[in-house]
Amino acid sequence: MKITAMRELIRKDVPIYYRRIFSGIVVIDMVNKTVESRIDFTIETKPTGLNEVIINNMQAVDYPLLPLRREIKKYISVLDETGGLPG
């Protein structure tokens, strides 16, 4: 399982400056197929300066949930660090 892309990312307006809410579609490449799933997530900046990724909602995917969520969070963190998320 590998996260290959995130498409149609939209940033929602939130009046709290340390919280950013996004929605979009995550593309997951599995062993024998490619699956797309709708996802809503939040990136919250903690008082220590570290960012925490929280997956709020995701369509069901036929794959174990914990490793999938861990990989999605890593992918989102890399996108955030490299400027790949909408401003």
Protein Blocks (a to p, Z undefined) as FASTA:
>chain_A
ZZfbdehiacdddfbfkbccdddddddddfkbccdddddddddddfkopacdddfbdcdd
dddfklmmmmmmmmmmmmmmnopacZZ
